[in-house]
Amino acid sequence: MELYLIRHGTTDWNAQRRFQGRADIELNEKGRELAGKLGQRLENVDFDIIFSSPLIRAYETACLIRGHRNIQIIRDPMIEELSFGKLEGMPYADWIKTDHPRKYFFTDPIKYQPPEGGESFEEACQRTKKFIKEKIEVLYQSIPDGRIMIVSHGALLASMMCYLEKHGIENFWGKGLKGNCEETVYSFDGQNWTKTQEEEAQDNPYEQA
């Protein structure tokens, strides 16, 4: 069984380097263009089912990738982005201008603590592990040769990859924040996950001056 992990297309808040979290921000024109191009690139790849975060930026991305094909899209709250609590919408420059351990979000995941009302990396990893085990791995019994797509968010997908690649939060970001509308592909043999494709990591736009 194959699993495609895809981050949503860009939004105006991405362009402004603001932390989106659960804020329901729609794609901008560039984001729709990226999703459409990815859909064209994957139009000959047969998917059995698509799981999407219910947030509009992810769901619209999933719809644009699917195009006119008859593929079911399931919006699942288990794969919403991490919550940043009361600080959703804050620009990254302000996010790190503090002594609060939220400033370690990208630089030192072990030290990161979420702002008030936010979700920790540990909580996100538990949530995504539960999703993969209960919603994805069980499909192997009925469609062992199937192909599944998940369209979600940067930090959420990083937490999911912690489980798929069996590493801890110290390496939460792996090779880096996934780019918008970039896919990472894994195969599952009923027991273990193996990464088979990953686009080259880009510089994190949040950390660029």
Summary of the structure (lengths in Angstrom):
residues: 209
radius of gyration: 16.4
end to end distance: 40.9
largest distance: 50.3
contacts: 663
relative contact order: 0.22
helix: 40%
strand: 18%
